[in-house]
Amino acid sequence: MFEGVIPAIITPFTKEDEVDEEGLKENIEFLEENGVHGIVPCGTTGESATMSHEEHKKVVDIAVDTANVPVLAGSGSNSTKETLELSKYAEDAGADGVLVITPYYNKPTDAGLIKHFSTLAESIDIPIILYNVPSRTGINMKPSVVAELSKIDGIDGIKEASGSISQISQIIELTRDEDFEALSGNDDQAFPIFSLGGVGVISVVANVLPKELVEMYEYFKSGDLEKAREKHYDLSPIFRALFIETNPIPVKTACKMRGLAAGGLRLPLVPLSEENERRLKEVLERYIKE
């Protein structure tokens, strides 16, 4: 179900710092018009860490009601109890699956990670996609742990954002006999991860350039590796530019430049510096033809 280009969507806010419901719907429609294969609401890119539970649930509801592609709802927390609550809500709301980050700050042991995710798998009946992003959480989920979790019914894949090609290669190697898929968590590693056997990318860049990311994926899937590789290098400048400061600062700025609903950022995130905004605009203009 979860393969191809799946944007981790931004959460647009109004001038009053409320969820921009109409803007969120319009953004989802824009993404679908440009061929994306799914969406992830309430991920890191969606500023889930600064949303209340009420807002989180509202965004999931809007995504489910609006989207005609699979919805993989972010529902992770550093609390297993809270993860269960948000995941059950997503299931009841009609999400097709949940994306669950490793518990941050707590730094659980390997046994703790296995217990956290197995408890969740026992409690819901929609697919669980693990999310490993040690730069955000302070903990790296080892390939051996992922391999153990891949054997559990309901745990169907991983968004791997460790940044280590060796690590994701080992994860794919260890889970080849399971019904388990790997997705890139980094746009700049999507093409090499496809080559290793990854089935898709949960993308930041696709918020702004969905058609271009879809083209790269479709070239690869059709076997045209030369064109897929060419697209990877063509997109590399924007891959870098959208991480010139902490995500989602640059991507919300780029969405605004493109005329998409974005709004402001929630503290402690602050607007892109003037110098970096200028640099981002120069890169983005290479891809946007008026």
N, C-alpha and C positions, 0 to 999 in steps of 0.2 A: 504493500500500500504506500509506503513512504520511500519514494525514490525520485530521482530527477532533481530539479531546482526548487527548493522550498525556502522562500524568504522567511527569515526571522523578522517579523514586521515591527516597524516602529509604532509607538502609541502617540498619535497626535493629541495635543492639548489646546484648549481654547485660551484666550487672553486671560480668562479667570482661573486658569490652571485646572480646568475640569477636562475629563476625557471628551475629545471632539468626536462625537458619535458619527455624525454625517461624514466628517473627514476620514474617519477610519473605514467606513463603508466604501467611500470613493477610492481610497487607496487599494483596498482589496479588489475592487472591480478593475482598477488599472492593472494590477498584477495579473489577474486572470486574463484580461484582454491580451496580455503579452506572453501568455503561454506557460505560466508557472504550474508546477505539478502538485503544490500543496502550500500551506502557510503555517507559520508558528506564531501565534499570539502569546504575549506575556512571557517572552524570553528576556535575556539580558538586554538585547537591542530594544525591546519594548519597555524598558525601565521598570520591570516588574518589582525590583527591590524597593522602589519608592511609591508603589501603588498600594492602597489599602486593599483588604480582601474584597470589599464591596466593588471597588474599581476593577480589580483583577477579574472577578466573576462577570462584571458587565462587559469587559472586553472579550472574554471567552464567548459570552452569549451573542454578541454582535458578530464575531467571527463565524460562529456556527450558523447563525441565521443568514449571513450574507454570502458566504463562500459556496462555490460549486466544486471546489477541490477539497481533498482531505485536510482536516484541521488537526494539527498536532499541538495541543495546548501545553504551554509551559506550566508546570505545577510543582516544581521542586522547592525545597526549603532546607534549612539546617535542622529543622525539627521534623522527625518522622510523623508525629501527630498532625502537624500542619500540612505536610506533604499528602497525607492520607485525605485530609479534608478537601484540599484543593483538587486532588486527583478525582475523588468521588464526585465533586461538583462538576468537573469537566466531563466525566462519563455521563452523568445525568443530563447535562446540557446538550449532549449529542456530539461531543468531540470524537474524532476517529482514533485518537491515541493521546498519550501524554509524553512530554519530554521532561525528564527528571534529572536535575543536576545533582552531582554528589554533594552531600551536606557540607556546607562551607563553614569556616571558622572552627567548628568542633574538632576537625581533624580525626575522624574515627579510624580505627584500625581496619585491616582487611576484613576481619570477622564482623565488625560493625557495619561496614558497607554492605556485605552480603546479607546481613540481617535486615538492614534498612530496606533494601530493594526487594528481598524475598517477602517481607511483610506487606509491602505495597502490592506485589504480584498476587498475594493471597486475598487481597481486599477489593480489587477491581477486575473487570472483565474486558477492558480494552487494552490494546498493545501499549507497552512501555518501551520508550527509547531512552537508554541511558545517555547522560551528558557528562563528558569528562573535559573540564577546562581548568587545569591546575593554576594557570595564571590568575584566575578569578577566585578560586576556592581555597588555595593553599594546600591542596592535596591532589595527588595523582593516583588515578585508579589503574593499577597494574594490569597488564594483559592477562595474567593468571587469574585475577579477580573477575575480569570481564568474561573469561572463558568459563569460570564457574557459574556466573550469573546467566550466561547464554543457555545453559541447560534447563533453566526454570521456565515453565510454561508462562507465556504472557510477556516475557522480556524478549523483545524481538529485534533489537538492534542498538546501535550506539552512535551518537554524534561525538566524534573524536576531535578534540581541539587542543590536544597537548602540544601540537606543533612538531611532533616527532614522527617523521615518516617511518622510521624503524619500528616505533611502537604500534602504529596502526597496521603495518605489515604483519607484525607478530599477532595482533588481535585477529586479523583475517585468517592467518594461518591456523590459529588455535580454535577458531569457531567454524571452520569450513564444513564440518559434519553436522552442524546445528542449523536450525531454521532461524538464522540470525544475520542481520545485514549491518554494514558499516557505512556511515555517511560522513563526509568531511565537514568539520566545523570551521574550517578556514577557507575563504575563497581562493587564496593564492595556492592552496594545496589541493584544490578540487581535481584538477586534471591528473596529477600524479596518483592521487588516491583512486580515481576511476581506473587507472592503469593497473593498480594492485588488486582491484576487485570491489572497490567501493561502489555503491549504487546511486549516490547522489550527494548533494551539498545543501546544508542548511546555511543559507547565505545572507550576509549583510548587504553586499553590493547589489543583489537582485531587487532591493527596495527601490533603487534608482535606475538600474539598467537591467530589468528583468529579461527583455528580449535577447540581449547579448549573452547573458548567462545560459539561457535556454538553448541558444544556437550552439554554444560550446558543447553542452551536454548532448544535444542531438547529433552533432557531428561525430562525437565519440561513439555514441550508441550505434550509429549507422556504420561504423568501421572506418570513417574518414579521419584517421588519426592526425594526418598532416594539417587539415583544416582546424581540428580541435586544438592542436598545439599552437597553431597560428593565432587562434582566438585567445588562448591563454596568454600569450605574450602581448597581444593587442590590449587586453584588459589589465595587464599587470600594473600599469601606472595608477589606475583607479583602485585596484586592490590595495596598493600602498597608501594612496591618498586618503582612503576612508578609515585609515588607522593612524593618521597623523597625530591625533590626540585620542583620548579614551573613547571607545565605542559606548554609546551611540552619538557622541557629540558631532563628529563629521558627517555621519549619514543623515542625521536630521537636518543639518545645514544643507547638504546636497539635495535632499528632498525638497526643501524650501526653495532652493535655486531652480529646481525643475518644475516648480509650481504645484507640487503635491502638498497635501495637508501634513503639517509637522508641528507647528507651534513651538513653544519653548521647551527648555530642559528643566528638570527638577533638581534642586540642590541636593547633594553637593556638587552636581555637574553644573558647569558654567559654559557660556557660549565660546565658540571657537575663537582663538586669537585673531586679530586683524590680519597678521601676516599669513597664518595658516589658512584663513578663509580665502585670501587672495590666491594662494597656491592651489587650494582645492578647486576654486572656480576655473583656474587655467586648465587644470587636468580635465574637469568635467566637460568643459567646452569642446574638447576633442571628440566627445561622443554624442553631444546633443546638437543636432542640426535643426536650425530654426526653419 
